């Protein structure tokens, strides 16, 4: 799968946000525009091909005010935002590689 498949769905507003992701976005003050901006300008940093019911991935992007953000979402046919968070700089190298 390719991030462009996800971007196409985001661009035409054909995606879902899980209740969990919605709760986390309010809690962390991450808005819909930030999520869309991060995906449209982001990159896939981890792939979860065996996730059920749909394969998913971790996208690293930036909010409109350039804060790094991570978004877990499923691949099409149904793009669903599963969770959203600000990555901990002590757990990531350049917010893209996990520190083991």
MODELLER restraints for C-alpha pairs under 7 A, 6 or more apart:
rsr = mdl.restraints
at = mdl.atoms
rsr.add(forms.Gaussian(group=physical.xy_distance, feature=features.Distance(at['CA:3:A'], at['CA:43:A']), mean=6.89, stdev=0.5))
rsr.add(forms.Gaussian(group=physical.xy_distance, feature=features.Distance(at['CA:3:A'], at['CA:44:A']), mean=6.57, stdev=0.5))
rsr.add(forms.Gaussian(group=physical.xy_distance, feature=features.Distance(at['CA:5:A'], at['CA:76:A']), mean=6.74, stdev=0.5))
rsr.add(forms.Gaussian(group=physical.xy_distance, feature=features.Distance(at['CA:6:A'], at['CA:75:A']), mean=6.31, stdev=0.5))
rsr.add(forms.Gaussian(group=physical.xy_distance, feature=features.Distance(at['CA:6:A'], at['CA:76:A']), mean=6.54, stdev=0.5))
rsr.add(forms.Gaussian(group=physical.xy_distance, feature=features.Distance(at['CA:6:A'], at['CA:79:A']), mean=6.63, stdev=0.5))
rsr.add(forms.Gaussian(group=physical.xy_distance, feature=features.Distance(at['CA:7:A'], at['CA:39:A']), mean=6.69, stdev=0.5))
rsr.add(forms.Gaussian(group=physical.xy_distance, feature=features.Distance(at['CA:7:A'], at['CA:40:A']), mean=5.67, stdev=0.5))
rsr.add(forms.Gaussian(group=physical.xy_distance, feature=features.Distance(at['CA:9:A'], at['CA:15:A']), mean=6.21, stdev=0.5))
rsr.add(forms.Gaussian(group=physical.xy_distance, feature=features.Distance(at['CA:9:A'], at['CA:79:A']), mean=6.99, stdev=0.5))
rsr.add(forms.Gaussian(group=physical.xy_distance, feature=features.Distance(at['CA:10:A'], at['CA:36:A']), mean=6.57, stdev=0.5))
rsr.add(forms.Gaussian(group=physical.xy_distance, feature=features.Distance(at['CA:15:A'], at['CA:78:A']), mean=6.67, stdev=0.5))
rsr.add(forms.Gaussian(group=physical.xy_distance, feature=features.Distance(at['CA:15:A'], at['CA:79:A']), mean=4.90, stdev=0.5))
rsr.add(forms.Gaussian(group=physical.xy_distance, feature=features.Distance(at['CA:15:A'], at['CA:80:A']), mean=5.70, stdev=0.5))
rsr.add(forms.Gaussian(group=physical.xy_distance, feature=features.Distance(at['CA:16:A'], at['CA:79:A']), mean=6.29, stdev=0.5))
rsr.add(forms.Gaussian(group=physical.xy_distance, feature=features.Distance(at['CA:16:A'], at['CA:80:A']), mean=4.56, stdev=0.5))
rsr.add(forms.Gaussian(group=physical.xy_distance, feature=features.Distance(at['CA:16:A'], at['CA:81:A']), mean=6.16, stdev=0.5))
rsr.add(forms.Gaussian(group=physical.xy_distance, feature=features.Distance(at['CA:17:A'], at['CA:80:A']), mean=5.53, stdev=0.5))
rsr.add(forms.Gaussian(group=physical.xy_distance, feature=features.Distance(at['CA:17:A'], at['CA:81:A']), mean=4.67, stdev=0.5))
rsr.add(forms.Gaussian(group=physical.xy_distance, feature=features.Distance(at['CA:17:A'], at['CA:82:A']), mean=6.67, stdev=0.5))
rsr.add(forms.Gaussian(group=physical.xy_distance, feature=features.Distance(at['CA:18:A'], at['CA:80:A']), mean=6.67, stdev=0.5))
rsr.add(forms.Gaussian(group=physical.xy_distance, feature=features.Distance(at['CA:18:A'], at['CA:81:A']), mean=5.94, stdev=0.5))
rsr.add(forms.Gaussian(group=physical.xy_distance, feature=features.Distance(at['CA:18:A'], at['CA:82:A']), mean=5.50, stdev=0.5))
rsr.add(forms.Gaussian(group=physical.xy_distance, feature=features.Distance(at['CA:20:A'], at['CA:82:A']), mean=6.83, stdev=0.5))
rsr.add(forms.Gaussian(group=physical.xy_distance, feature=features.Distance(at['CA:20:A'], at['CA:83:A']), mean=6.47, stdev=0.5))
rsr.add(forms.Gaussian(group=physical.xy_distance, feature=features.Distance(at['CA:21:A'], at['CA:81:A']), mean=6.47, stdev=0.5))
rsr.add(forms.Gaussian(group=physical.xy_distance, feature=features.Distance(at['CA:21:A'], at['CA:82:A']), mean=5.45, stdev=0.5))
rsr.add(forms.Gaussian(group=physical.xy_distance, feature=features.Distance(at['CA:21:A'], at['CA:83:A']), mean=4.29, stdev=0.5))
rsr.add(forms.Gaussian(group=physical.xy_distance, feature=features.Distance(at['CA:21:A'], at['CA:84:A']), mean=5.86, stdev=0.5))
rsr.add(forms.Gaussian(group=physical.xy_distance, feature=features.Distance(at['CA:24:A'], at['CA:84:A']), mean=6.54, stdev=0.5))
rsr.add(forms.Gaussian(group=physical.xy_distance, feature=features.Distance(at['CA:25:A'], at['CA:31:A']), mean=6.38, stdev=0.5))
rsr.add(forms.Gaussian(group=physical.xy_distance, feature=features.Distance(at['CA:25:A'], at['CA:84:A']), mean=6.49, stdev=0.5))
rsr.add(forms.Gaussian(group=physical.xy_distance, feature=features.Distance(at['CA:34:A'], at['CA:63:A']), mean=4.58, stdev=0.5))
rsr.add(forms.Gaussian(group=physical.xy_distance, feature=features.Distance(at['CA:34:A'], at['CA:64:A']), mean=5.58, stdev=0.5))
rsr.add(forms.Gaussian(group=physical.xy_distance, feature=features.Distance(at['CA:35:A'], at['CA:63:A']), mean=6.89, stdev=0.5))
rsr.add(forms.Gaussian(group=physical.xy_distance, feature=features.Distance(at['CA:37:A'], at['CA:63:A']), mean=6.20, stdev=0.5))
rsr.add(forms.Gaussian(group=physical.xy_distance, feature=features.Distance(at['CA:37:A'], at['CA:64:A']), mean=6.42, stdev=0.5))
rsr.add(forms.Gaussian(group=physical.xy_distance, feature=features.Distance(at['CA:38:A'], at['CA:61:A']), mean=4.20, stdev=0.5))
rsr.add(forms.Gaussian(group=physical.xy_distance, feature=features.Distance(at['CA:38:A'], at['CA:62:A']), mean=4.71, stdev=0.5))
rsr.add(forms.Gaussian(group=physical.xy_distance, feature=features.Distance(at['CA:38:A'], at['CA:63:A']), mean=5.48, stdev=0.5))
rsr.add(forms.Gaussian(group=physical.xy_distance, feature=features.Distance(at['CA:39:A'], at['CA:59:A']), mean=6.80, stdev=0.5))
rsr.add(forms.Gaussian(group=physical.xy_distance, feature=features.Distance(at['CA:39:A'], at['CA:61:A']), mean=6.11, stdev=0.5))
rsr.add(forms.Gaussian(group=physical.xy_distance, feature=features.Distance(at['CA:41:A'], at['CA:61:A']), mean=6.18, stdev=0.5))
rsr.add(forms.Gaussian(group=physical.xy_distance, feature=features.Distance(at['CA:42:A'], at['CA:59:A']), mean=6.29, stdev=0.5))
rsr.add(forms.Gaussian(group=physical.xy_distance, feature=features.Distance(at['CA:42:A'], at['CA:60:A']), mean=5.41, stdev=0.5))
rsr.add(forms.Gaussian(group=physical.xy_distance, feature=features.Distance(at['CA:42:A'], at['CA:61:A']), mean=3.99, stdev=0.5))
rsr.add(forms.Gaussian(group=physical.xy_distance, feature=features.Distance(at['CA:43:A'], at['CA:59:A']), mean=5.38, stdev=0.5))
rsr.add(forms.Gaussian(group=physical.xy_distance, feature=features.Distance(at['CA:43:A'], at['CA:60:A']), mean=5.53, stdev=0.5))
rsr.add(forms.Gaussian(group=physical.xy_distance, feature=features.Distance(at['CA:43:A'], at['CA:61:A']), mean=6.53, stdev=0.5))
rsr.add(forms.Gaussian(group=physical.xy_distance, feature=features.Distance(at['CA:44:A'], at['CA:57:A']), mean=6.53, stdev=0.5))
rsr.add(forms.Gaussian(group=physical.xy_distance, feature=features.Distance(at['CA:44:A'], at['CA:58:A']), mean=5.71, stdev=0.5))
rsr.add(forms.Gaussian(group=physical.xy_distance, feature=features.Distance(at['CA:44:A'], at['CA:59:A']), mean=4.38, stdev=0.5))
rsr.add(forms.Gaussian(group=physical.xy_distance, feature=features.Distance(at['CA:44:A'], at['CA:60:A']), mean=6.33, stdev=0.5))
rsr.add(forms.Gaussian(group=physical.xy_distance, feature=features.Distance(at['CA:45:A'], at['CA:58:A']), mean=5.78, stdev=0.5))
rsr.add(forms.Gaussian(group=physical.xy_distance, feature=features.Distance(at['CA:45:A'], at['CA:59:A']), mean=5.80, stdev=0.5))
rsr.add(forms.Gaussian(group=physical.xy_distance, feature=features.Distance(at['CA:45:A'], at['CA:60:A']), mean=6.42, stdev=0.5))
rsr.add(forms.Gaussian(group=physical.xy_distance, feature=features.Distance(at['CA:45:A'], at['CA:96:A']), mean=6.02, stdev=0.5))
rsr.add(forms.Gaussian(group=physical.xy_distance, feature=features.Distance(at['CA:46:A'], at['CA:57:A']), mean=5.61, stdev=0.5))
rsr.add(forms.Gaussian(group=physical.xy_distance, feature=features.Distance(at['CA:46:A'], at['CA:58:A']), mean=5.04, stdev=0.5))
rsr.add(forms.Gaussian(group=physical.xy_distance, feature=features.Distance(at['CA:47:A'], at['CA:56:A']), mean=6.39, stdev=0.5))
rsr.add(forms.Gaussian(group=physical.xy_distance, feature=features.Distance(at['CA:47:A'], at['CA:57:A']), mean=4.41, stdev=0.5))
rsr.add(forms.Gaussian(group=physical.xy_distance, feature=features.Distance(at['CA:47:A'], at['CA:58:A']), mean=6.44, stdev=0.5))
rsr.add(forms.Gaussian(group=physical.xy_distance, feature=features.Distance(at['CA:48:A'], at['CA:55:A']), mean=5.82, stdev=0.5))
rsr.add(forms.Gaussian(group=physical.xy_distance, feature=features.Distance(at['CA:48:A'], at['CA:56:A']), mean=5.06, stdev=0.5))
rsr.add(forms.Gaussian(group=physical.xy_distance, feature=features.Distance(at['CA:48:A'], at['CA:57:A']), mean=5.31, stdev=0.5))
rsr.add(forms.Gaussian(group=physical.xy_distance, feature=features.Distance(at['CA:49:A'], at['CA:55:A']), mean=4.57, stdev=0.5))
rsr.add(forms.Gaussian(group=physical.xy_distance, feature=features.Distance(at['CA:49:A'], at['CA:56:A']), mean=6.24, stdev=0.5))
rsr.add(forms.Gaussian(group=physical.xy_distance, feature=features.Distance(at['CA:54:A'], at['CA:74:A']), mean=6.06, stdev=0.5))
rsr.add(forms.Gaussian(group=physical.xy_distance, feature=features.Distance(at['CA:54:A'], at['CA:75:A']), mean=6.89, stdev=0.5))
rsr.add(forms.Gaussian(group=physical.xy_distance, feature=features.Distance(at['CA:55:A'], at['CA:74:A']), mean=5.72, stdev=0.5))
rsr.add(forms.Gaussian(group=physical.xy_distance, feature=features.Distance(at['CA:55:A'], at['CA:75:A']), mean=5.99, stdev=0.5))
rsr.add(forms.Gaussian(group=physical.xy_distance, feature=features.Distance(at['CA:56:A'], at['CA:72:A']), mean=6.90, stdev=0.5))
rsr.add(forms.Gaussian(group=physical.xy_distance, feature=features.Distance(at['CA:56:A'], at['CA:73:A']), mean=5.40, stdev=0.5))
rsr.add(forms.Gaussian(group=physical.xy_distance, feature=features.Distance(at['CA:56:A'], at['CA:74:A']), mean=3.88, stdev=0.5))
rsr.add(forms.Gaussian(group=physical.xy_distance, feature=features.Distance(at['CA:56:A'], at['CA:75:A']), mean=5.47, stdev=0.5))
rsr.add(forms.Gaussian(group=physical.xy_distance, feature=features.Distance(at['CA:57:A'], at['CA:72:A']), mean=5.62, stdev=0.5))
rsr.add(forms.Gaussian(group=physical.xy_distance, feature=features.Distance(at['CA:57:A'], at['CA:73:A']), mean=5.73, stdev=0.5))
rsr.add(forms.Gaussian(group=physical.xy_distance, feature=features.Distance(at['CA:57:A'], at['CA:74:A']), mean=6.34, stdev=0.5))
rsr.add(forms.Gaussian(group=physical.xy_distance, feature=features.Distance(at['CA:58:A'], at['CA:70:A']), mean=6.62, stdev=0.5))
rsr.add(forms.Gaussian(group=physical.xy_distance, feature=features.Distance(at['CA:58:A'], at['CA:71:A']), mean=5.67, stdev=0.5))
rsr.add(forms.Gaussian(group=physical.xy_distance, feature=features.Distance(at['CA:58:A'], at['CA:72:A']), mean=4.50, stdev=0.5))
rsr.add(forms.Gaussian(group=physical.xy_distance, feature=features.Distance(at['CA:58:A'], at['CA:73:A']), mean=6.71, stdev=0.5))
rsr.add(forms.Gaussian(group=physical.xy_distance, feature=features.Distance(at['CA:59:A'], at['CA:70:A']), mean=5.59, stdev=0.5))
rsr.add(forms.Gaussian(group=physical.xy_distance, feature=features.Distance(at['CA:59:A'], at['CA:71:A']), mean=5.12, stdev=0.5))
rsr.add(forms.Gaussian(group=physical.xy_distance, feature=features.Distance(at['CA:59:A'], at['CA:72:A']), mean=6.24, stdev=0.5))
rsr.add(forms.Gaussian(group=physical.xy_distance, feature=features.Distance(at['CA:60:A'], at['CA:69:A']), mean=5.89, stdev=0.5))
rsr.add(forms.Gaussian(group=physical.xy_distance, feature=features.Distance(at['CA:60:A'], at['CA:70:A']), mean=4.77, stdev=0.5))
rsr.add(forms.Gaussian(group=physical.xy_distance, feature=features.Distance(at['CA:60:A'], at['CA:71:A']), mean=6.63, stdev=0.5))
rsr.add(forms.Gaussian(group=physical.xy_distance, feature=features.Distance(at['CA:60:A'], at['CA:96:A']), mean=6.61, stdev=0.5))
rsr.add(forms.Gaussian(group=physical.xy_distance, feature=features.Distance(at['CA:61:A'], at['CA:68:A']), mean=5.83, stdev=0.5))
rsr.add(forms.Gaussian(group=physical.xy_distance, feature=features.Distance(at['CA:61:A'], at['CA:69:A']), mean=5.42, stdev=0.5))
rsr.add(forms.Gaussian(group=physical.xy_distance, feature=features.Distance(at['CA:61:A'], at['CA:70:A']), mean=6.46, stdev=0.5))
rsr.add(forms.Gaussian(group=physical.xy_distance, feature=features.Distance(at['CA:62:A'], at['CA:68:A']), mean=4.43, stdev=0.5))
rsr.add(forms.Gaussian(group=physical.xy_distance, feature=features.Distance(at['CA:62:A'], at['CA:69:A']), mean=5.40, stdev=0.5))
rsr.add(forms.Gaussian(group=physical.xy_distance, feature=features.Distance(at['CA:63:A'], at['CA:69:A']), mean=6.65, stdev=0.5))
rsr.add(forms.Gaussian(group=physical.xy_distance, feature=features.Distance(at['CA:68:A'], at['CA:86:A']), mean=6.34, stdev=0.5))
rsr.add(forms.Gaussian(group=physical.xy_distance, feature=features.Distance(at['CA:68:A'], at['CA:87:A']), mean=6.99, stdev=0.5))
rsr.add(forms.Gaussian(group=physical.xy_distance, feature=features.Distance(at['CA:69:A'], at['CA:85:A']), mean=5.88, stdev=0.5))
rsr.add(forms.Gaussian(group=physical.xy_distance, feature=features.Distance(at['CA:69:A'], at['CA:86:A']), mean=4.66, stdev=0.5))
rsr.add(forms.Gaussian(group=physical.xy_distance, feature=features.Distance(at['CA:69:A'], at['CA:87:A']), mean=6.15, stdev=0.5))
rsr.add(forms.Gaussian(group=physical.xy_distance, feature=features.Distance(at['CA:70:A'], at['CA:84:A']), mean=5.77, stdev=0.5))
rsr.add(forms.Gaussian(group=physical.xy_distance, feature=features.Distance(at['CA:70:A'], at['CA:85:A']), mean=5.39, stdev=0.5))
rsr.add(forms.Gaussian(group=physical.xy_distance, feature=features.Distance(at['CA:70:A'], at['CA:86:A']), mean=6.07, stdev=0.5))
rsr.add(forms.Gaussian(group=physical.xy_distance, feature=features.Distance(at['CA:70:A'], at['CA:87:A']), mean=6.29, stdev=0.5))
rsr.add(forms.Gaussian(group=physical.xy_distance, feature=features.Distance(at['CA:71:A'], at['CA:83:A']), mean=5.88, stdev=0.5))
rsr.add(forms.Gaussian(group=physical.xy_distance, feature=features.Distance(at['CA:71:A'], at['CA:84:A']), mean=4.60, stdev=0.5))
rsr.add(forms.Gaussian(group=physical.xy_distance, feature=features.Distance(at['CA:71:A'], at['CA:85:A']), mean=6.68, stdev=0.5))
rsr.add(forms.Gaussian(group=physical.xy_distance, feature=features.Distance(at['CA:72:A'], at['CA:81:A']), mean=6.07, stdev=0.5))
rsr.add(forms.Gaussian(group=physical.xy_distance, feature=features.Distance(at['CA:72:A'], at['CA:82:A']), mean=5.41, stdev=0.5))
rsr.add(forms.Gaussian(group=physical.xy_distance, feature=features.Distance(at['CA:72:A'], at['CA:83:A']), mean=5.34, stdev=0.5))
rsr.add(forms.Gaussian(group=physical.xy_distance, feature=features.Distance(at['CA:72:A'], at['CA:84:A']), mean=6.54, stdev=0.5))
rsr.add(forms.Gaussian(group=physical.xy_distance, feature=features.Distance(at['CA:73:A'], at['CA:79:A']), mean=6.48, stdev=0.5))
rsr.add(forms.Gaussian(group=physical.xy_distance, feature=features.Distance(at['CA:73:A'], at['CA:80:A']), mean=5.33, stdev=0.5))
rsr.add(forms.Gaussian(group=physical.xy_distance, feature=features.Distance(at['CA:73:A'], at['CA:81:A']), mean=4.33, stdev=0.5))
rsr.add(forms.Gaussian(group=physical.xy_distance, feature=features.Distance(at['CA:73:A'], at['CA:82:A']), mean=5.26, stdev=0.5))
rsr.add(forms.Gaussian(group=physical.xy_distance, feature=features.Distance(at['CA:74:A'], at['CA:80:A']), mean=5.27, stdev=0.5))
rsr.add(forms.Gaussian(group=physical.xy_distance, feature=features.Distance(at['CA:74:A'], at['CA:81:A']), mean=6.76, stdev=0.5))
rsr.add(forms.Gaussian(group=physical.xy_distance, feature=features.Distance(at['CA:87:A'], at['CA:95:A']), mean=6.44, stdev=0.5))
rsr.add(forms.Gaussian(group=physical.xy_distance, feature=features.Distance(at['CA:89:A'], at['CA:95:A']), mean=6.48, stdev=0.5))
rsr.add(forms.Gaussian(group=physical.xy_distance, feature=features.Distance(at['CA:91:A'], at['CA:98:A']), mean=5.94, stdev=0.5))
rsr.add(forms.Gaussian(group=physical.xy_distance, feature=features.Distance(at['CA:91:A'], at['CA:99:A']), mean=5.22, stdev=0.5))
rsr.add(forms.Gaussian(group=physical.xy_distance, feature=features.Distance(at['CA:92:A'], at['CA:98:A']), mean=4.57, stdev=0.5))
rsr.add(forms.Gaussian(group=physical.xy_distance, feature=features.Distance(at['CA:92:A'], at['CA:99:A']), mean=5.30, stdev=0.5))
rsr.add(forms.Gaussian(group=physical.xy_distance, feature=features.Distance(at['CA:93:A'], at['CA:99:A']), mean=6.46, stdev=0.5))
